[in-house]
Amino acid sequence: MGMHTQRLTLTLTALASAGLLLTACGTETGAGSDGGAADRSAGSAPAITGIRWNVDSVTVGGKKYEAPDGAHLEIGEDGRAGGSFGCNHVGADVRIDGDQLAFSETRMTDMACTDGDRMAFEKSLADTLGKQKLTAEVDGDRMTLTSAKGDHVDLTSRADEPDAPLTGTTWTVRGVGDDRTSASLPEELADKVHLTFGKDGKVRGNLGCNDVSATAEAKDGRITFGAPRTTRKMCPGEAMRTERELLKIFDGTARYEVSQDTLKLTAADGTVVDASAGNAAKPDKDRSDEDRPGEK
């Protein structure tokens, strides 16, 4: 079935101490209890927050579903979580209560991938995380989330994988929205929308309809854009609508975050663009060489 924006609630009973987990939301509920002190005295607990956990597989009812490339989950120290289920991107606010994590108001893009195995994995993972309590067991770079029924999600952290460089990487846009909601690009635009930041201080790419270029000065997690210039091609409605949304990124200064092979751009007005490294389609040869200031 098609994937729509969902609200999922996930509770993890973690082996990490309450003191460490509570840093994710800036509270200290239960941190002063005797139990917390006992946990801390037993030794340093492995970190769960601030790590990109790559999903290896999910096992439901004894059937194992291998994860597609790119499936991952990260619980940030800012009280938010995000990642990808291999097809759709997900995001959530995180509430910490003692040694439990509650992922509330989870947002998911609504792209229906044509790969049946990928969608079956995504549904199994979403069902496992969203409908039951899970116990987290961390052993080095591996974490297993296990339900009372024996269903489990196996994850691996790969902290040694370097982040893709902002400059020189072809960033393929996967979704656009804001911090509360996000939607995948229309299917006909998949792998066609991309941006590349050059060493010459400019960004070039395609917005789904027209090519775009602009000056782009990146410093301290922010990119200051100059006025964008685009080619003059007219495209069907969805392509032009997507282009208008993406042009908001070029309005002044945007924040950016790179995590391994993913890029998140947040415009001044709150528009968020999610992109991943590689897989961009080659530009059409029939595009006009004439460009115009980008429409806002």
ABEGO torsion letter per residue (X at the ends): XBBBBBBBBBBBBBABBAAAAAAAAGBABGAABAAAAAAAAAEBBBBABGBBBBBABBBBGGBBBBBBBGBBBBBBAAGBBBEBAGABBBBBBBBBBEABBBBBGBBBBABBBABAAAAAAAAAAAAAAAABBBBBBBBEABBBBBBAAGBBBBBBBBAABBBBBABGBBBBBABBEBAABBBBBBAAABGABBBBBBAAGBBBEBAGABBBBBBBBBBGGBBBBBBBBBBABBBBAAAAAAAAAAAAAABEBBBBBBBEABBBBBBAAGBBBBBBBEGBBBBBAABBABBBBBBX
